[in-house]
Amino acid sequence: MAEQIIIQTSDKESVYKELLPQVKALLEGENDLIANMANFCGAYMEVFQILWVGFYLVKGNELVLGPYQGPIACTRIQIGKGVCGTSWKKKETIIVPDVEKFEGHITCSSLSKSEIVVPLFNEKKEVIAVLDIDSKELNTFDITDQNFLEEMVQLIRF
């Protein structure tokens, strides 16, 4: 049975501190990548009510849309293209305060104003997927998001 995520504060860092153990409990013991990604998206969306949260999986030489919540999305992204492809290529988290100012940004939704993309690594330190989160507001994401999201994606088992 799915657990309900309950957060009792509005401070971003405090929200993450409350969400982190709940995500741990939600994903604990499950080794299916898709199930874990889907539940992660559901938990994040429930708490943050963001425009879009989802994963792109590395398949060959492109990222392919995986589990997500939000409006329809781009299905395939080439390495080095857009924020997701750039995060994959550089093997690092990218925070974009204003997507209009990111050279090569791929517009999947005109509602997206800011974005964060966090890579997921396997034991060989290869990127296997990226977590992509889009907001309707400018400057939504910062180092607090980066730190907590990087920790949370490590909980996703595969």
C-alpha positions as a Python dict, from the first residue, in 0.01 Angstrom:
ca = {
    (1, 'M'): (0, 0, 0),
    (2, 'A'): (131, 346, -89),
    (3, 'E'): (227, 574, 194),
    (4, 'Q'): (95, 928, 213),
    (5, 'I'): (370, 1188, 228),
    (6, 'I'): (308, 1443, 503),
    (7, 'I'): (517, 1759, 532),
    (8, 'Q'): (446, 2013, 804),
    (9, 'T'): (667, 2311, 718),
    (10, 'S'): (713, 2562, 437),
    (11, 'D'): (1091, 2625, 466),
    (12, 'K'): (1257, 2445, 171),
    (13, 'E'): (1542, 2288, 370),
    (14, 'S'): (1302, 2172, 640),
    (15, 'V'): (1071, 2027, 375),
    (16, 'Y'): (1357, 1825, 232),
    (17, 'K'): (1463, 1713, 581),
    (18, 'E'): (1110, 1580, 638),
    (19, 'L'): (1080, 1433, 290),
    (20, 'L'): (1414, 1248, 290),
    (21, 'P'): (1326, 980, 549),
    (22, 'Q'): (986, 933, 390),
    (23, 'V'): (1145, 871, 49),
    (24, 'K'): (1392, 631, 213),
    (25, 'A'): (1103, 436, 362),
    (26, 'L'): (911, 442, 34),
    (27, 'L'): (1200, 304, -172),
    (28, 'E'): (1354, 72, 87),
    (29, 'G'): (1357, -291, -17),
    (30, 'E'): (1244, -228, -374),
    (31, 'N'): (1500, -306, -643),
    (32, 'D'): (1297, -224, -953),
    (33, 'L'): (1434, 91, -1115),
    (34, 'I'): (1108, 196, -1282),
    (35, 'A'): (899, 143, -968),
    (36, 'N'): (1144, 345, -761),
    (37, 'M'): (1158, 626, -1014),
    (38, 'A'): (779, 638, -1036),
    (39, 'N'): (737, 653, -658),
    (40, 'F'): (1009, 916, -629),
    (41, 'C'): (825, 1135, -883),
    (42, 'G'): (497, 1088, -700),
    (43, 'A'): (647, 1180, -363),
    (44, 'Y'): (826, 1486, -499),
    (45, 'M'): (522, 1609, -690),
    (46, 'E'): (293, 1559, -390),
    (47, 'V'): (514, 1775, -170),
    (48, 'F'): (641, 2044, -409),
    (49, 'Q'): (351, 2072, -660),
    (50, 'I'): (605, 2151, -930),
    (51, 'L'): (538, 2173, -1307),
    (52, 'W'): (723, 1854, -1403),
    (53, 'V'): (938, 1592, -1234),
    (54, 'G'): (1070, 1287, -1411),
    (55, 'F'): (1354, 1071, -1529),
    (56, 'Y'): (1526, 1015, -1858),
    (57, 'L'): (1706, 682, -1894),
    (58, 'V'): (2030, 639, -2085),
    (59, 'K'): (1964, 402, -2375),
    (60, 'G'): (2248, 379, -2621),
    (61, 'N'): (2346, 729, -2730),
    (62, 'E'): (2033, 908, -2609),
    (63, 'L'): (1813, 976, -2309),
    (64, 'V'): (1468, 818, -2330),
    (65, 'L'): (1170, 938, -2129),
    (66, 'G'): (1104, 733, -1818),
    (67, 'P'): (862, 769, -1525),
    (68, 'Y'): (739, 1123, -1467),
    (69, 'Q'): (455, 1340, -1341),
    (70, 'G'): (337, 1650, -1521),
    (71, 'P'): (242, 1751, -1874),
    (72, 'I'): (363, 1562, -2182),
    (73, 'A'): (737, 1567, -2234),
    (74, 'C'): (1012, 1529, -2490),
    (75, 'T'): (1064, 1159, -2559),
    (76, 'R'): (1430, 1145, -2665),
    (77, 'I'): (1726, 1374, -2595),
    (78, 'Q'): (2073, 1345, -2746),
    (79, 'I'): (2387, 1360, -2533),
    (80, 'G'): (2499, 1721, -2490),
    (81, 'K'): (2161, 1861, -2600),
    (82, 'G'): (1946, 2073, -2372),
    (83, 'V'): (1987, 2075, -1995),
    (84, 'C'): (1935, 1698, -1957),
    (85, 'G'): (2181, 1603, -2230),
    (86, 'T'): (2436, 1850, -2095),
    (87, 'S'): (2405, 1713, -1741),
    (88, 'W'): (2458, 1362, -1881),
    (89, 'K'): (2762, 1466, -2084),
    (90, 'K'): (2924, 1664, -1801),
    (91, 'K'): (2821, 1408, -1533),
    (92, 'E'): (2708, 1685, -1302),
    (93, 'T'): (2400, 1855, -1165),
    (94, 'I'): (2290, 2162, -1357),
    (95, 'I'): (2072, 2438, -1212),
    (96, 'V'): (1913, 2673, -1463),
    (97, 'P'): (1754, 2984, -1304),
    (98, 'D'): (1604, 3096, -1637),
    (99, 'V'): (1567, 2841, -1916),
    (100, 'E'): (1545, 3120, -2177),
    (101, 'K'): (1910, 3203, -2099),
    (102, 'F'): (2039, 2845, -2131),
    (103, 'E'): (2192, 2809, -2476),
    (104, 'G'): (2039, 2510, -2652),
    (105, 'H'): (1751, 2467, -2407),
    (106, 'I'): (1494, 2221, -2541),
    (107, 'T'): (1143, 2355, -2489),
    (108, 'C'): (914, 2065, -2403),
    (109, 'S'): (670, 2300, -2230),
    (110, 'S'): (646, 2676, -2273),
    (111, 'L'): (539, 2690, -1906),
    (112, 'S'): (886, 2587, -1786),
    (113, 'K'): (1086, 2882, -1651),
    (114, 'S'): (1361, 2719, -1440),
    (115, 'E'): (1507, 2370, -1415),
    (116, 'I'): (1738, 2138, -1226),
    (117, 'V'): (1885, 1816, -1367),
    (118, 'V'): (2062, 1560, -1147),
    (119, 'P'): (2250, 1261, -1293),
    (120, 'L'): (2218, 910, -1146),
    (121, 'F'): (2529, 694, -1150),
    (122, 'N'): (2587, 319, -1143),
    (123, 'E'): (2871, 156, -947),
    (124, 'K'): (3109, 224, -1238),
    (125, 'K'): (3034, 599, -1212),
    (126, 'E'): (2852, 592, -1547),
    (127, 'V'): (2537, 800, -1586),
    (128, 'I'): (2239, 565, -1617),
    (129, 'A'): (1964, 830, -1599),
    (130, 'V'): (1894, 1192, -1513),
    (131, 'L'): (1633, 1341, -1285),
    (132, 'D'): (1474, 1647, -1447),
    (133, 'I'): (1258, 1893, -1253),
    (134, 'D'): (1093, 2198, -1412),
    (135, 'S'): (920, 2491, -1245),
    (136, 'K'): (675, 2753, -1370),
    (137, 'E'): (871, 3013, -1173),
    (138, 'L'): (1214, 3166, -1236),
    (139, 'N'): (1498, 3091, -991),
    (140, 'T'): (1319, 2803, -820),
    (141, 'F'): (1621, 2578, -764),
    (142, 'D'): (1938, 2635, -562),
    (143, 'I'): (2214, 2453, -377),
    (144, 'T'): (1962, 2326, -118),
    (145, 'D'): (1772, 2144, -393),
    (146, 'Q'): (2095, 2018, -544),
    (147, 'N'): (2229, 1877, -217),
    (148, 'F'): (1908, 1702, -116),
    (149, 'L'): (1823, 1575, -465),
    (150, 'E'): (2173, 1434, -513),
    (151, 'E'): (2132, 1248, -184),
    (152, 'M'): (1780, 1131, -266),
    (153, 'V'): (1859, 989, -611),
    (154, 'Q'): (2122, 767, -448),
    (155, 'L'): (1830, 592, -273),
    (156, 'I'): (1692, 471, -605),
    (157, 'R'): (1788, 105, -640),
    (158, 'F'): (1827, -77, -968),
}
